[in-house]
Structures are given as structure tokens and as C-alpha cells.
Amino acid sequence: MLNSISKHLLHCALLITLLIFFEVFSGGIKVNENSFVSVDPWEEYGTIPTILLYTLRLLTFLTLPQVLFNFFGLVFYNAFPEKVVLKGSPLLAPFICIRVVTRGDYPDLVKSNVLRNMNTCSDTGLENFLIEVVTDKPVNLPKHRRTREIVVPKDYKTKTGALFKSRALQYCLEDSVNVLNNNDWVVHLDEETLLTENSVRGIINFVLDGKHPFGQGLITYANENVVNWLTTLADSFRVSDDMGKLRLQFKMFHKPFFSWKGSYVVTQVHAEKEVSFDNGIDGSVAEDCFFAMRAFAKGYSFNFIEGEMYEKSPFTLLDFLQQRKRWLQGILLVVHSHTIPLRNKFLLGISVYSWVTMPLSTSNMIFAGLYPIPCPNVVDFLCAFIAGFNIYMYVFGVIKSFSLYRFGVVKFFACVLGALCTIPINVIIENVAVIWGLVGKKHKFYVVQKDVRALVTV
């Protein structure tokens, strides 16, 4: 069985091999005269079409910052770390509140996951913890000394009119509701998120270290029973994103340049109170992103937490589409907010506008074949690098998510091939999400299906 370092070296070798192959295949690296474009576009296509073709080609570079962060994150840091080892006794860890926010539409799911997460914490040796369920509707959580159910009153309003999840999270910080001390810690989870012993050990190490008030780790989606193979394979890209971009920005820079996710969020109470979730309606659609940018602007530091948690990918393609649409709309509201300085949201802005212009940049795949244009070698090289690396993100996500020993060689490689086959479908869905997100209602919070029930929107 390969050790951690050997796996990482093999992953790096596979990455470099795929990139070289793609560079040569796509003409990013010129190997013969046929690799060069001999057409004079100004004569062949005309002035305006040529300007448009070069503009479309340059739009590709909006993704370059996050591609570089993902690349160096996956190369600089061991992509297959060993199991997390505790650096101190769990008995010495400060008090940890595991806070689950739900609308209350899936009470059985909430109860089941609370019990599982409680057992996971106990099995890891954690003693000083409480699981809080914050809900709009009562879920009737069984009474237990380690659980607390908080029902947000229907008439509760924040000072700025925050909605949805932000409203519920802010309610927990009210003096009449909060039971935590400023030095305690909160682990924010979605109702479907499952802890692992590895993640609990990582959280314990993080809070014992205490150098950074905010942290986050890896979430994987191919665990236990896979509900929808298509969306799960498509989400393999998000796994790579966590191990690349998220890890690099937190471990090397300790800043949320590109924001963070809304689950597996670890915060210290005093810092969470200072940043606040009361950020108005514009901060309520992508509350996680707005919170991260506010914390960044206030000078707080972040770190990456070792150990993975489990979630499920959306059960249907419609949920997958709606999820992406909400993310896009919410992040755009964050980027356009005047309350967040430009210096803090600059890279996030480039990232989201690379998403907004995706329908245009995707058209390069068609126009490059129909109307080739000569570009400097460095432009061709970087365009091929961006495309080739994004393809590898799917491959790595599958390798990281699916166990070769659990699935066997044939099924494992079928998953890798399947992830590559989902790329065209994912590109189409992302493009539809962009168009729908730009023309649709912005202040809507779509809740994806978590159980075999009707979909719910507000």
C-alpha cells in the first residue's frame, strides 16, 4: 500500500503529464509548423470580428488567478495527508458548539445526523461540546444534555433586515439566546453535513492552537450511498477546489481571497460577534461569502483545518442548477456591495466575473476551430494550461473522493471516466445558471432537496 508522500508524488506526476499532453495536443506548446496559425485575421475576418475574437480569447484569463491558486495548492501541500493526529488531549480543548441551521423541513434527517455527529464527537474523545439545532420550525429534538434546539421566532427581525440563514445565525448571537463565552468556538454545519473522527481531531487541533479565529476544511461528496452519480461526479471539481485554492489561501496567506464555503465553518465566538451575520438583504443570499469578506476587511486571519467532512451532492439536476444560480447571485451581491473594500474583494470579483462571462469564454471552443487567430506563444500556452488543469481538477476530485480499495480498479476508473464525461453537461448547466442568475430574481434562497420530499423555495 502506497504511503502519503508516494501518493502525492504520483498525483503530481499525473498532473504534469496531463498538462504536457494537453499543451502539445492543443497547440499550447508548438512542436511543428502545423501548430502555428498562418491566417491573417484582419484580412480574413475583418476588423470588428477580429477584435471580438481576441476579446473572447482574453476573457479566458479571468480564471487564471484561481487556477494558479488551485495548481500551487495541489502541488505545494501534500494532497493525500495521513490521518489527523491529535496534538493535545481532547479534555483540554475549549468548549465547542456544533451549530446546525435548518428550516425544519427535514426533522428526521436532522435528528439522525445530530445523533451520528454526537456519537462521532464522543468516539473521538471530545467532552466539552454541545450540538445546537437552529430552526425556523420545531424539529422536536429529543432531550439530551448535549443538545439544544433553538426555534427562531417568526417575528424576529435583525437591525439591517437580514433574511434566511443569516437571520437564524444572527438570532443565536443575541444576548438573550447565546449561552457561549467569547473564548468558546462554534462549528457551523448544514443539516446534511456529517462529521468524521478525522475532522473532529482536526478541529480540536485548530482550537487548541488558537492562532486564528476562523477556519475551514475539506468536504467530500461521494460517501456512503451516492444518490445522483452525475451531480456527485460533477462535484468532484469542488473537492479539488478545497484541496487547492481554499487550502493555499488559508495555509499560506491566512486570508479568504476567494471566500469560503457555508459549512464546515469554525469560528471563535468573540470574532463571530464582531463580524456579525446582520448584513442586510444583500448579505443574506450568500451569507458565508459576505461574512468571510467582512472578516477579511476587519483584519481577521484564517487557517485550513485538516480532516474531511461528508455531504451529499444535489439529488437532481434542477437542484444542481438552482444551487449554482444562487451562489452566483449571492456572490455578485457581495462583490457589488459598497460596505466591503475593493482591496478585499478584488480576487473574488475577478473570480465571479470569470463565471459571469462563462457563456462568452466557452464560445472559444467553437470559434477557435472555425475562426483560428494567431496569438503570442505565451497566450496559447496559458490558455491550454487553464483548460488542461481544469480538466485535471475533475480527475483529482474523483481520486480524492473515491477509494480504490472500496470500489475496485474497474469501477474506480469508470468513475474517473464518468467525471470527464460530466464536464460538457456541467459546462451547460453552469452557463444556464449564469444566464438565469443574471436575469432572475436576486434575493431568493433556494433550498435543495435533502430528502425524498417536495422542493421548497422562499
C-alpha positions as CSV (number, residue, x, y, z in Angstrom):
1,M,0.0,0.0,0.0
2,L,1.4,3.4,-1.0
3,N,2.2,5.9,1.7
4,S,1.1,9.5,1.8
5,I,4.2,11.0,0.1
6,S,4.2,8.4,-2.7
7,K,0.5,9.2,-3.5
8,H,1.3,12.9,-3.6
9,L,4.2,12.4,-5.9
10,L,2.2,10.2,-8.2
11,H,-0.6,12.8,-8.3
12,C,2.0,15.5,-9.2
13,A,3.4,13.3,-12.0
14,L,0.0,12.6,-13.4
15,L,-0.8,16.3,-13.3
16,I,2.4,17.3,-15.1
17,T,2.0,14.5,-17.7
18,L,-1.6,15.5,-18.5
19,L,-0.7,19.2,-18.8
20,I,2.2,18.5,-21.2
21,F,0.0,16.2,-23.2
22,F,-2.8,18.8,-23.4
23,E,-0.3,21.6,-24.2
24,V,1.1,19.6,-27.2
25,F,-2.3,18.4,-28.3
26,S,-4.0,21.8,-28.2
27,G,-1.0,23.7,-29.7
28,G,0.0,25.5,-26.4
29,I,3.5,24.1,-27.0
30,K,4.5,24.3,-30.6
31,V,6.1,21.1,-31.9
32,N,6.0,21.7,-35.6
33,E,5.0,24.3,-38.2
34,N,1.4,22.9,-38.3
35,S,1.0,24.2,-34.7
36,F,1.2,27.8,-35.9
37,V,-1.8,29.7,-37.3
38,S,-1.0,31.2,-40.6
39,V,-4.2,33.2,-41.1
40,D,-4.2,37.0,-41.1
41,P,-7.5,37.6,-39.2
42,W,-7.6,41.3,-40.0
43,E,-7.7,40.5,-43.7
44,E,-9.7,37.2,-43.5
45,Y,-12.4,38.2,-41.0
46,G,-12.4,42.0,-40.8
47,T,-11.7,44.4,-38.1
48,I,-14.7,44.1,-35.8
49,P,-14.9,40.3,-35.9
50,T,-11.1,40.0,-35.2
51,I,-11.4,42.4,-32.2
52,L,-14.3,40.3,-30.9
53,L,-12.3,37.0,-31.3
54,Y,-9.3,38.4,-29.4
55,T,-11.6,39.7,-26.7
56,L,-13.2,36.3,-26.2
57,R,-9.7,34.7,-26.1
58,L,-8.6,37.2,-23.4
59,L,-11.7,36.5,-21.2
60,T,-10.1,33.1,-20.5
61,F,-7.5,34.9,-18.4
62,L,-10.1,35.9,-15.8
63,T,-9.9,32.4,-14.4
64,L,-6.1,32.5,-14.2
65,P,-5.8,33.7,-10.6
66,Q,-7.9,30.9,-9.2
67,V,-6.3,28.3,-11.5
68,L,-2.9,29.3,-10.2
69,F,-4.1,29.1,-6.6
70,N,-5.5,25.6,-7.2
71,F,-2.4,24.5,-9.0
72,F,0.1,25.6,-6.3
73,G,-2.3,24.4,-3.6
74,L,-2.4,20.9,-5.1
75,V,1.4,20.8,-5.7
76,F,2.9,22.6,-2.7
77,Y,0.9,20.7,0.0
78,N,0.5,17.0,0.4
79,A,-2.7,16.2,-1.4
80,F,-3.1,12.8,0.5
81,P,-2.2,13.6,4.1
82,E,-2.2,10.8,6.7
83,K,-5.0,10.6,9.3
84,V,-5.0,13.6,11.6
85,V,-3.1,13.0,14.9
86,L,-4.2,14.9,18.0
87,K,-1.7,17.5,19.2
88,G,-3.2,17.7,22.6
89,S,-5.8,16.0,24.8
90,P,-9.4,16.5,23.8
91,L,-10.1,17.0,27.5
92,L,-8.1,20.2,27.4
93,A,-9.9,21.6,24.3
94,P,-12.1,24.7,24.9
95,F,-15.8,24.4,24.7
96,I,-17.1,23.7,21.2
97,C,-20.7,24.3,20.0
98,I,-21.7,22.4,16.8
99,R,-24.4,24.6,15.3
100,V,-26.7,23.2,12.7
101,V,-29.0,25.6,10.8
102,T,-32.2,24.3,9.2
103,R,-35.6,25.4,8.1
104,G,-37.0,22.4,9.8
105,D,-38.4,20.8,6.6
106,Y,-36.5,17.5,7.3
107,P,-36.8,16.8,11.0
108,D,-35.9,13.1,10.7
109,L,-32.7,13.9,8.8
110,V,-31.8,16.5,11.4
111,K,-32.4,14.1,14.3
112,S,-30.4,11.3,12.6
113,N,-27.4,13.4,11.8
114,V,-27.4,15.0,15.2
115,L,-27.2,11.6,16.8
116,R,-24.5,10.5,14.4
117,N,-22.4,13.6,14.9
118,M,-22.8,13.4,18.7
119,N,-21.5,9.8,18.6
120,T,-18.6,10.8,16.4
121,C,-17.5,13.5,18.8
122,S,-17.8,11.1,21.8
123,D,-15.8,8.4,19.9
124,T,-13.1,10.9,19.3
125,G,-12.8,11.7,23.0
126,L,-14.3,15.2,22.8
127,E,-16.0,16.1,26.1
128,N,-16.6,19.8,26.1
129,F,-19.2,20.2,23.3
130,L,-22.9,20.9,22.6
131,I,-24.9,20.4,19.5
132,E,-27.3,23.3,18.7
133,V,-30.0,23.0,16.1
134,V,-31.3,26.4,15.0
135,T,-34.5,26.1,13.1
136,D,-37.5,28.1,11.8
137,K,-39.9,25.2,12.5
138,P,-39.6,22.9,15.6
139,V,-38.0,19.6,14.8
140,N,-38.7,18.2,18.3
141,L,-35.1,17.1,19.1
142,P,-35.0,14.5,21.9
143,K,-33.9,16.0,25.2
144,H,-30.3,15.4,25.9
145,R,-27.6,17.2,27.9
146,R,-25.5,17.6,24.8
147,T,-28.2,19.0,22.5
148,R,-30.2,22.3,22.4
149,E,-33.0,23.3,20.0
150,I,-33.4,26.9,19.2
151,V,-36.6,27.9,17.3
152,V,-36.2,31.4,15.6
153,P,-39.4,33.4,16.3
154,K,-41.4,34.3,13.2
155,D,-41.5,38.0,14.3
156,Y,-37.7,38.2,14.9
157,K,-36.0,40.9,12.8
158,T,-32.4,41.9,12.7
159,K,-31.3,45.6,12.7
160,T,-30.5,45.5,9.0
161,G,-33.3,43.2,7.9
162,A,-31.1,40.1,7.3
163,L,-33.0,37.1,5.9
164,F,-32.8,33.3,5.6
165,K,-29.8,31.6,7.1
166,S,-28.2,35.0,8.1
167,R,-31.3,35.8,10.2
168,A,-31.1,32.5,12.1
169,L,-27.4,32.8,12.7
170,Q,-27.7,36.3,14.0
171,Y,-30.5,35.3,16.3
172,C,-28.1,32.9,18.0
173,L,-25.8,35.8,18.8
174,E,-28.5,37.8,20.6
175,D,-27.6,38.2,24.3
176,S,-30.9,36.6,25.4
177,V,-30.2,33.5,23.3
178,N,-26.5,33.0,23.3
179,V,-25.1,30.8,26.1
180,L,-21.5,30.7,24.9
181,N,-18.5,32.6,26.2
182,N,-16.3,34.8,24.0
183,N,-13.5,32.3,24.0
184,D,-15.7,29.3,23.0
185,W,-15.8,28.0,19.5
186,V,-18.7,27.3,17.0
187,V,-18.6,24.7,14.2
188,H,-21.2,25.7,11.6
189,L,-22.8,22.8,9.7
190,D,-25.6,22.4,7.2
191,E,-28.3,19.9,8.2
192,E,-26.9,17.2,5.9
193,T,-23.2,17.6,6.9
194,L,-21.6,14.7,8.8
195,L,-18.6,14.9,11.0
196,T,-15.8,12.3,10.8
197,E,-13.4,11.4,13.5
198,N,-10.7,12.9,11.3
199,S,-12.4,16.2,11.1
200,V,-13.1,16.3,14.8
201,R,-9.4,15.7,15.5
202,G,-8.6,18.5,13.1
203,I,-11.0,20.9,14.8
204,I,-9.6,20.0,18.2
205,N,-6.0,20.8,16.9
206,F,-7.3,24.0,15.4
207,V,-8.9,25.3,18.5
208,L,-6.1,24.2,20.8
209,D,-3.7,26.1,18.6
210,G,-5.9,29.2,18.8
211,K,-3.8,31.4,16.5
212,H,-6.6,32.0,14.0
213,P,-10.3,32.8,14.9
214,F,-11.6,31.3,11.6
215,G,-11.0,28.0,9.9
216,Q,-12.4,25.6,7.3
217,G,-11.6,22.2,5.9
218,L,-12.4,19.7,3.1
219,I,-15.9,18.4,2.3
220,T,-16.3,15.3,0.1
221,Y,-19.5,14.1,-1.6
222,A,-19.0,10.5,-2.7
223,N,-19.5,8.9,0.7
224,E,-21.8,6.1,1.8
225,N,-24.8,5.8,-0.7
226,V,-24.5,8.0,-3.8
227,V,-27.9,9.5,-4.7
228,N,-27.1,11.0,-8.0
229,W,-23.9,9.9,-9.8
230,L,-24.0,12.8,-12.3
231,T,-24.1,15.6,-9.7
232,T,-21.7,13.7,-7.4
233,L,-19.1,13.3,-10.2
234,A,-19.6,17.0,-11.2
235,D,-18.9,18.0,-7.6
236,S,-15.6,16.3,-7.7
237,F,-14.4,19.7,-9.0
238,R,-15.4,21.2,-5.6
239,V,-13.2,18.7,-3.8
240,S,-10.2,19.7,-5.8
241,D,-11.1,23.4,-5.2
242,D,-11.0,22.7,-1.4
243,M,-7.6,21.0,-1.6
244,G,-6.2,23.5,-3.9
245,K,-7.4,27.1,-3.8
246,L,-9.0,27.0,-0.3
247,R,-6.0,25.3,1.3
248,L,-3.4,27.6,-0.3
249,Q,-5.2,30.8,0.6
250,F,-5.6,29.7,4.2
251,K,-2.3,27.9,4.9
252,M,0.0,30.2,3.1
253,F,-1.8,33.6,3.3
254,H,-4.4,33.1,6.1
255,K,-6.8,35.2,4.1
256,P,-10.1,34.4,2.3
257,F,-9.2,35.9,-1.1
258,F,-11.8,33.8,-2.9
259,S,-14.2,33.5,0.1
260,W,-15.1,30.1,1.6
261,K,-18.0,27.6,1.9
262,G,-21.1,27.8,4.1
263,S,-20.5,24.5,6.0
264,Y,-17.5,23.2,8.0
265,V,-17.0,26.8,9.2
266,V,-15.2,27.1,12.5
267,T,-15.3,30.4,14.3
268,Q,-14.4,31.8,17.7
269,V,-17.4,33.4,19.4
270,H,-15.9,36.9,20.0
271,A,-14.8,37.2,16.4
272,E,-18.1,35.9,15.0
273,K,-19.9,38.5,17.1
274,E,-17.6,41.3,15.9
275,V,-18.1,40.4,12.2
276,S,-21.8,39.6,12.6
277,F,-24.3,38.0,10.2
278,D,-26.5,41.0,10.3
279,N,-25.6,42.3,6.8
280,G,-28.9,43.2,5.3
281,I,-30.7,41.6,2.4
282,D,-27.6,41.7,0.1
283,G,-25.6,39.7,2.7
284,S,-28.3,37.1,3.0
285,V,-28.2,35.2,-0.2
286,A,-24.5,34.1,0.1
287,E,-24.2,34.8,3.8
288,D,-21.0,32.7,4.0
289,C,-19.2,34.8,1.4
290,F,-20.3,38.1,2.8
291,F,-19.2,37.1,6.3
292,A,-15.8,36.0,5.0
293,M,-15.3,39.3,3.2
294,R,-16.3,41.3,6.3
295,A,-13.9,39.3,8.5
296,F,-11.2,39.8,5.9
297,A,-11.8,43.6,5.9
298,K,-11.6,43.7,9.7
299,G,-8.2,42.0,9.6
300,Y,-9.1,38.6,11.0
301,S,-6.9,35.6,10.0
302,F,-8.0,32.2,8.7
303,N,-6.4,28.7,8.6
304,F,-7.1,25.4,6.9
305,I,-8.3,22.6,9.1
306,E,-7.2,19.1,8.4
307,G,-9.7,16.3,8.2
308,E,-12.7,15.9,5.9
309,M,-16.5,16.1,6.4
310,Y,-19.2,14.4,4.4
311,E,-22.1,15.8,2.4
312,K,-24.3,14.7,-0.4
313,S,-24.4,16.4,-3.8
314,P,-27.8,17.7,-5.0
315,F,-30.2,14.9,-5.7
316,T,-31.5,16.3,-9.1
317,L,-30.1,18.3,-11.9
318,L,-32.6,21.1,-11.2
319,D,-31.3,21.3,-7.6
320,F,-27.7,21.4,-9.0
321,L,-28.7,24.3,-11.4
322,Q,-30.6,26.2,-8.7
323,Q,-27.7,25.8,-6.3
324,R,-25.2,27.3,-8.7
325,K,-27.6,30.1,-9.7
326,R,-28.0,31.1,-6.0
327,W,-24.2,31.1,-5.5
328,L,-23.7,33.3,-8.5
329,Q,-26.3,35.8,-7.5
330,G,-25.2,35.9,-3.9
331,I,-21.5,36.4,-4.7
332,L,-22.4,39.1,-7.2
333,L,-24.3,40.9,-4.4
334,V,-21.2,40.6,-2.2
335,V,-18.8,41.9,-4.9
336,H,-21.1,44.8,-5.7
337,S,-21.6,45.8,-2.0
338,H,-20.2,49.2,-1.1
339,T,-19.6,48.1,2.5
340,I,-16.7,45.8,1.5
341,P,-13.5,47.5,0.4
342,L,-12.3,46.7,-3.2
343,R,-8.9,45.5,-1.9
344,N,-10.6,42.7,0.0
345,K,-12.9,41.6,-2.8
346,F,-10.6,42.1,-5.8
347,L,-9.7,38.5,-6.4
348,L,-13.2,37.4,-5.6
349,G,-14.5,39.9,-8.1
350,I,-12.2,38.5,-10.8
351,S,-13.3,35.0,-10.0
352,V,-17.1,35.7,-10.1
353,Y,-16.8,37.7,-13.4
354,S,-14.9,34.8,-14.9
355,W,-18.1,32.9,-14.0
356,V,-20.4,35.6,-15.3
357,T,-18.5,35.7,-18.7
358,M,-18.5,31.9,-18.9
359,P,-21.0,31.8,-21.8
360,L,-18.6,34.1,-23.8
361,S,-15.4,32.3,-22.8
362,T,-17.0,28.9,-23.5
363,S,-17.7,30.0,-27.1
364,N,-13.9,30.0,-27.6
365,M,-14.2,26.2,-28.0
366,I,-16.3,26.8,-31.1
367,F,-14.8,29.9,-32.6
368,A,-11.2,28.7,-32.1
369,G,-11.9,25.9,-34.5
370,L,-14.0,27.9,-37.0
371,Y,-12.0,31.1,-36.9
372,P,-8.4,30.5,-35.7
373,I,-6.4,33.6,-34.7
374,P,-2.6,33.8,-34.2
375,C,-1.7,34.6,-30.6
376,P,1.7,35.1,-28.8
377,N,3.1,31.8,-27.6
378,V,2.6,32.7,-24.0
379,V,-1.1,33.3,-24.6
380,D,-1.6,29.9,-26.3
381,F,0.4,28.2,-23.5
382,L,-1.6,29.8,-20.7
383,C,-5.0,29.1,-22.4
384,A,-4.0,25.4,-22.8
385,F,-2.7,25.3,-19.2
386,I,-6.1,26.7,-17.9
387,A,-8.1,24.2,-19.9
388,G,-5.9,21.2,-19.1
389,F,-5.7,22.0,-15.4
390,N,-9.5,22.4,-15.1
391,I,-9.9,19.0,-16.7
392,Y,-7.5,17.5,-14.2
393,M,-9.5,19.1,-11.3
394,Y,-12.2,16.6,-12.1
395,V,-9.8,13.7,-12.2
396,F,-8.2,14.6,-8.9
397,G,-11.6,15.2,-7.3
398,V,-12.5,11.6,-8.1
399,I,-9.2,10.2,-7.0
400,K,-9.6,12.0,-3.7
401,S,-13.3,11.1,-3.2
402,F,-13.5,7.5,-4.3
403,S,-11.5,4.8,-2.6
404,L,-9.7,2.4,-5.0
405,Y,-9.9,-0.3,-2.3
406,R,-13.6,0.2,-1.8
407,F,-14.7,0.4,-5.4
408,G,-12.1,-1.8,-7.1
409,V,-10.0,-0.9,-10.1
410,V,-12.7,-1.2,-12.8
411,K,-15.3,0.9,-11.0
412,F,-12.7,3.4,-9.8
413,F,-11.5,4.1,-13.4
414,A,-15.1,4.2,-14.5
415,C,-15.7,7.0,-12.0
416,V,-12.7,8.9,-13.4
417,L,-14.0,8.5,-17.0
418,G,-17.5,9.4,-15.8
419,A,-16.3,12.6,-14.2
420,L,-14.6,13.6,-17.5
421,C,-17.9,12.8,-19.3
422,T,-19.8,15.1,-17.0
423,I,-17.7,18.1,-18.0
424,P,-19.8,19.0,-21.1
425,I,-23.0,18.6,-19.0
426,N,-21.6,20.7,-16.2
427,V,-20.5,23.4,-18.6
428,I,-24.0,23.6,-20.0
429,I,-25.6,23.8,-16.5
430,E,-23.1,26.4,-15.4
431,N,-23.9,28.5,-18.5
432,V,-27.6,28.2,-17.9
433,A,-27.1,29.1,-14.3
434,V,-25.2,32.3,-15.3
435,I,-27.9,33.4,-17.7
436,W,-30.7,32.6,-15.3
437,G,-28.9,34.2,-12.4
438,L,-28.3,37.4,-14.3
439,V,-32.0,37.8,-15.4
440,G,-33.7,36.1,-12.4
441,K,-34.7,37.5,-9.1
442,K,-31.6,38.1,-7.0
443,H,-32.9,37.9,-3.4
444,K,-34.1,34.4,-3.3
445,F,-32.8,31.5,-1.2
446,Y,-33.4,28.1,-2.9
447,V,-33.1,25.1,-0.5
448,V,-32.0,22.0,-2.3
449,Q,-33.8,18.7,-1.7
450,K,-32.2,16.9,1.3
451,D,-34.7,14.0,1.5
452,V,-37.3,12.4,-0.7
453,R,-39.7,15.4,-0.3
454,A,-41.0,18.3,-2.3
455,L,-38.6,21.1,-3.2
456,V,-39.0,24.3,-1.2
457,T,-38.3,27.9,-2.2
458,V,-38.8,31.1,-0.4
